[in-house]
Amino acid sequence: MKILTSAEMARLDRLTSERYGVPSLALMENAGRGVLEFLAERFAPLDGQSIVILCGRGNNGGDGMVVARLLRERGVHPAVILLAPAETLKGDAAEQIRRLESGGAPEVISDSEAWRRARSRFTSTTLLVDAMFGTGLNKPLEGFYREVVRDIPAAFARARIVAVDLPSGVSADYGELVGDAVRADFSVTFTAPKRAHVFSPASEYAGEWVVKDIGTPREALEGDPGLFLNLTTLGDVDWIAQPRPRNAHKGHFGHVLVIGGSVGKAGAAAMTAKAALRTGAGLVTVATAASVLPVVASFAMEVMTAPLPETPESAISLRALESGALDRLAEGKTVLAVGPGAGTSPETSEFVRKLANRFDLPMVLDADGLNAFEGCAESLQASGRIRILTPHPGEMSRLTGRATRDVIENAIELAREFARKRSVCLVLKGHRTLTAAPDGQVWVNPTGNPGMATGGSGDVLTGITAGLLAQFRDAPAERVAAAAVYLHGLAGDLAASEKGEQGLIAGDILESLPRALQSLAGTGAK
């Protein structure tokens, strides 16, 4: 599902009218009808509601007037408040007020004094439709409109609030709030969600949102290469839970080689290995420093282990490559997962850098597998090979030399730029984890919760990603990575529903993976 900016939505609306012959007035009618459908589904019976529709003077107000007219046709008579002089309306919005006036003109309240006199009348309202600004706002509200928005919580204290497209005061293009805004319970948006529906804190003001089709051709939406931001949906990922052939054996589902672990960090490699198995990999081997091997083996009976030469600090030594030990281990493997718990000694970091460029096998790099490239990301040579990197903002900061705050504030642009420049698939973890592909497409993940901000959660994601890569070798790497992120978040949500967010640990996510896969297949808890 595409995620749009206000400019992209406006471009699509123009294209729909100019190329596909759908008049803009018809799009507005369809938008109002979509809102009415939602109201009828969610708040029936509508004739039992006390409804107020606040309309601005732009197209969002026009949408609101369509809703009002359609409600009247059903025998429901909302109070329609126009927050601008009627003569200031233009284009389609002006046509909509003419259509509405045939059944009774809206009440005009266009200044602060009139608003203050009127606002006490709305205390019994049970349903407020916010059709003031929608996606057209790109600066903070001021003056009269700011006063109206600030007064809504008190003036409409009993009302559920439904925003048309977006709550007024929220910019469509940012997760940040640009000023005072309506806090809606629901938002009915059109064609596709906007960035503010998806990214917080603005998304918290949008409430629960639904998308209504207003006639934009699918080919116009999906065929535009300039629309690069996508929301991962269940339909994008349920293929990973497809039934297995009845004659399957473990060799069908790949062999993951996890390379990592060091003294004090053995659990990271073990967690990655178990997550790969829980996701469905047929076989998993952990290659780790020799003295760490017994600890790793004690964590996971189902995992095979292999000792590697080690440094004096009991981390993997560069001699693992020089001796040919790793070359022999890599034979017959399907995917390499590199870095969990490997440590950051200079020798181990050099080992990781040489390893990353040595093998053609698909590779997932995480944790110390990424830290090894601090200040030298250009030395990571994908060269047409599958490389999936899974940094959190701190690791992304070290990879790029940009401040962590800068990474967080410009996550989409930075992830996209890095993936294109390095020809890698980049998974930038966060509240809305991003998966950026080398072709510039970016997927935004909707699953997960704050309880997953806990040690080991990233190791589980690395294992999930490697496990899926091992099974679905012909699928595009970015599609696998986006599915892994979705599954990881879904497992975290299932775990949090049982244990709460505060006490959630990575092992809970790991143990919830089977239920999450069942859920994707439609056979388990949702």
N, C-alpha and C positions, 0 to 999 in steps of 0.2 A: 504494500500500500504506500503510495507516494505521500510525502510530507511537503507542503508548499509554503512559500512566502506569499505575502499579499501581492507582490508584483507578478509572481508566477501565476497566481490565481486570476489576476486581471488579464494577463496575456492569454490564458486558456479561455476565459470568457470571450475575449475579442475573436480568438481563433474559431471558437464554436459558432459565433455569429457570422463571421466573414467567410470562413471556408465551408462550414457545414450547414449554414443557412438557418440556424436556430436564433430567432430574434432575442435580443437582450431582455425584452419585456417578458418573453416566455420563460427565460431563466429565472427571472424574479418571481413569476407566478409559481414555478416549480419549487423554488426555495420556500415560499410561504406555505405551499401545500405540504412540503416535507416537515416543516415545523408543526403544522396542524396534525399531521399523522402522529408525530411523536407525542403531542399533548393528549391526543385521543387515546393512545396506547397506554400512557403512563398515568394520566390523571382522570380517567373516566369515573363517573359521568361528568362531562364538562359543564353541564347545566347546574351542577351542584357547587361549582367553583365561583369565587369572586375574583374576576380576572382584570388585571390592568396591563395595558401594553404601552410602554414608553417608546416613542418613535423619535429618531433624529431626522435631520433634513436630507440625508444622503440615501444611498441605495439600501443601507441596513434599515432605515426607517421605512422605505418602500416595502421591504420584505415584511416588516411588522404590520403595515396596513393591509397587505394581502392576507395575513393571518387573521386580522380583525374582520375583514370582509367575509372570509370563509367561515369564521365562527358565527357571524350573523346569519349566514345561509343555513347553518345548522340550528338556528334558534337560540344561540348563545350570544349574549350582548355584553362584551367587555367594555370597560372604560378605556378609550383610546386617547392618549395624551401626546400631542405634537409639541416637542420642545424647541420650536422655531416658528417664526411667522410663515404662514402657508405660502405666501408669495415668493419665499426664498427657495422653495423646492424646484428642482429642475429635472429634465429628462424623464426617466422611467418613474422616479419617485413622484414627480408632479402628476404623471398619468395615474398613478395608484391612488393619490389623494382624490383625484376627480372621480375615480371609480368608487371609492369609499364613501364620498360625500352623498352619493345617490341614496344611501341608506342612513345618512346622518353624519355630519362633519365631525372630525375629531376636536377635542377641546385643546385650544392652543394655550400653552404656558411657556412663555419665551423670555422671562426675566426672573431675577431672584425674588422680587417682591411678590409676584404672582405665585411662584413656587411655595414660598413660605406660607401664603394664605391657604394653599391647596393641600399641602402635605399631610395635615392632620386627618384628611378624609380617607386616607389609604390604610388605616390601621387594621381594618377588617379584611383586607385583601389576602386571598389564599394562594394566588398564582400570579406572579409578575413575569411578563415577557419583556426582556431587555433588548430593544431593537434601536439603540441609540447610535452606536458607532461601528460595531462589528470589526472587520479586518482593516478598516480604512484609517486607523489611528497610528501615527508614528511619533507622537510627542505627548508630553503630559497634558492632561486636561487642565483647563484654567477657568477661572471665573464662574459663571452660572453653571456650566456643565459639571465642573468639579464639585460645586455645592450640591447639586442633585445627587451625584454619585456618593458623596460623603453622607448624605441624609438617608439613603436607601435602607441601611440596616435598621434604623429606628422607625422610619416611616412605613416600612413594609416588614415589620418584625415577625408577623405570622406567615409570611408568604414563602413558598418555594419559588426559586428564581430560575428561569430558563433563558439562557442567552441565545440570541440569534447569531450564529457563526462564532462570535467570541464575546466574552463579557466586555462591556464598555470600559475603556481605560487601559485595556491590555493590548499591547502591540502584537500583531500576528507573527512578527519575525524574530522575536527574542524570547528566551526563557525568563529573562529578567522583567520585572515590572518597571514601567517608565513613570509611574506616578499613582495617584488614587485610582482604584478600579473596583468594579462590581465583583463581588464574590458570588458566583453562580453555583447552584446545585447541579445544573445540567447545561450543556451546550449542544446545540444542533448545528453542525457545520455542513458544508456543501462540497461535493466532489471528492475532497480529501482533507485530512486533518492539516492544520497549520502548525508551525513550530511551537507556538505558544500552548497548543493542546498537549504537547508531548513533553516539553522541557519545563522543569520547575525553576523558580517558584510560580511562574505564570500558570502552569498546568493545575496548580492547586486552586486557582481562581476559576478555572474553566469547569471544574467539577467533572462529573461523568459525562462523556461526550459520545455522540453518535454522528455518523456520516450519512447524509442523504444525497441521492443522485438527483441532479437537476437537469440532466440532458447533455452533459459534457461527454463526447465520444471517448470510449476507452482507448481508441488508437491515438487520440490526441494526447491523452494523459500518459499512457505507457510508452508511446513511441517517441517522446521528446527526450533526446539525450541530455539536454540541459537540466532536466529534472533528476537530480542525482541522489536526493535524500529519500530513504524508504523506511517505513515502519515494518518490522518483522511481525508477521501474524502467524496464527496457528497453521493456516494453509500453506505457509512458506516452509514449515518445518516438520509436518506430520509424517513426511516420507521416511524419516529416520526410524520410525517405529513400525515400519511395514512388516507383515508376517514373514518369518523365515521359511526357506524351503524345507520340506519335511526330511529330505535326505542330506541336510547340511551337516558339516563337521567343523571343528574349530579352525581348520585351515582356511575355510571360506571367509573368515571374519578378521583376518590379518593378525600380524604379530608386532606389537609395539615394544620398542626398546627405549626405556627411560634412562637417561644419563644424568646423574646428579647425586646428591647426598654427600654429607661430610659430617664430621663430629659435631653434635649438637643440632644438626639439621637433617637427620636421617628420616624423620617423619615426613618431610616434604616430598621426598622421592617415593616413599611408600604410599602416601596419599594419592599422588599422581597415578601410580600404578593401579591402585584399587579403583580409582575413578574410571580409568580406561577399561578395566574389566567390567565394572558395573554398567558401563555404557554399551558393552557388547563386544569388545575386542576378543578375539579367540584366544590369544596368548599374549602375555606381558612378561618382559624380562627387565630387571633393574640392574644396570651396570654402575657400580659405585666403588668408592675407595675400599680397599681390602679390609681394613679394620672396622669399617662401618657396616659391612655386609651382614653380620649376624643380627644387628639391630634392625635393619631393613627387613630381613627375613622373618623376624619375630612379629612384625606388624602385619604381615600378609602371607598367609600360608599358600594361597593360590598363585603367588607370584614367583617366577624363577629369578635367580640372582646370579651375578657374575662379578668377580673381584677385578679391580683395576689397580695398576700401580698408583701409589699415593705419595703426597708431599709430606714433609715433616709435620705439617698441621693436620694430617689425616683427611686431606681433600684429594681429588683426582689429579694425578700428575700428568704433565705433558708426555711422559714416557708411555702413557696409554696409546698415544698415536705413534710415537717413534718406534715402539716395539711391534706394532702391527696387531696388538691385542684387540683394539676396537674395530679394525677392519674385519677381523675374523668374526667378531660378535655381530657386526652389521649384516653379514651375509644371511640372506633369507628373511630379513626383517622388512616390514612394510612402512613403518613410520618411526621417526626418532623424536622423542620429547626431551629437550635439552635444557638444563638449568636449575630445576627445583632443588634447593638446598645444596647447590654445588660449592658455594663459598666464593669469596672474591679475592683470594690471594693472587698475586701477579702471575704465578705459574698456571694456576687453574684458569684464570681469565684468558691467558694465551692459548691454553688447550681448547677452550670454548670457541675462540675466534677461528682457529685453524680447523676445528671440527665442523663449524657451520659452513665453511666453504669447501670442505673436502668431499662430502657425500652428496649424491644426487637424490637420495631418498627424500620424500616429504618430511618436513621438520617443523616442530612447534618449539619456539624459543620463549622462555619465560624466566622471571626472577633473575637469578645470577647469570642465566644465559643471555639476558639483555644487559645487565650491568657490565658484562665483559666488553660491551661495545661503547661504553661511556667515552665520549669525545672522539670516537672513530667509527660512527655509524656507516660512513661511506665505505668501510672495508667489508661490510656485509654484502656479498655478491649473490643475488638471487639467480640472475642469468637464466631465466626461464624455469627455474626450479621452484617447487612449492615451499614457501617460507611463511609461516604464520607467527607473528609476534604479538604477545599479549601483555603489554605494559599497563601498569596503573600510572596516574599522572606523575608521580615522583620518578618512576623509571623512564617515562616519556621525556621528562625534563632532562634527565641525564643523557638520553639518546640524542636529543636535539639541541641541548645547550640553552633552552628557553626556560624561564622561571616557571615553577609549578603552577603558580596562579595564572600565568599566561596560558599554559596548557589547558587549564580548566576553563578559562574564559573563551578560548578560541579552539575548543576541542574539535569541532567538525572540520574547520579549515586546516588545522595542523595534521589531523589524522589523514585527511584526504591527500594533502600535499606529500606527506611522508610515504604513503602507500604508492602513489604514482611515481615519485622520484626514485624510490628504491625497488619498485616492482615486487612488492611484498603485500601480503594481506595483513593489515594492522587491526588488532582488537584493542581499542583504548578503553580500559575499564573505568567505570564510574556509575553515578546514579542512573544514567541512560547510556549503557555501554554501547560504543560505536564499533562497527566492523567496516573498515574501508578497504576497497579492492583496488588493484593496480589500474583499472580502467576509470577510476574516479567515482564509482557508485559507493554509497555509504548506507549501511543499515543501522537503524536505531532499535535497541532492544527494549521491550516494554515490561519484561518480567523482572523479578527480584525485589529485595527489600533491604532496609538499613541493617537488619540483623546479620546480613552477609558480609558486613565490614568487619571481618574477624580473621585471625591468622589461619592460613591453610586454605581459605576459600579459593584463592587464585590457583593453588596446586590442583584442586579438584577440577577447575575449569581447564587447566592444561591437560589433565588426564581425559576429560570428556572430549576435548578437541582431538587429541591423538587417537582416542578410541573410535571416534566417528570417521576420521581420515582413514584409519585402517580398514574399516568396513566398506566405505563408499569411495573407492579409489577413482571412479570415473566422474564423480561429481565435482563441480568447480569448487576450489578451495574456499572462496569467500562464502559460498552457499553453506558449506560444511561448518565454517567458523561461526556464521550467524546462527545456524541451528544449534551449535554447541552452547553459545551464549544464552539463547532462549531456554534450552533445556536446563542449564545451570541455574538460571533465575527461577524457573518453574520449580525445580527441586527445592530451592531455598524458600520459595513461597509455601510449598507443602510442609516443609519442616517448621517454618514459623507459625503456620496455622495450628500445629500441635504443641510446640514448645515456647512460642512467643519469640519476639525479636531479640530481647535483651540477653537471653540465655542461649541463643543459637551458637553452635560451633560448627566448624567445617565438617566434622564427622557426621553431623545431622544432615547436612546437604548430601553428603556421599550416600548415606543410608536411604535417602528419599529418592535417589535416582531411579530405582525400579518403578516406583509409583508414578514418577513423572513421565517415564516412557509409556506406562500403561495409560496415563491420562492422554498423551498425544495420540495413542492408538484408539482412544475411545472406549477403553476397557477398564479404566480405573477412576479414582477420584479426580475431579476437575480442580 
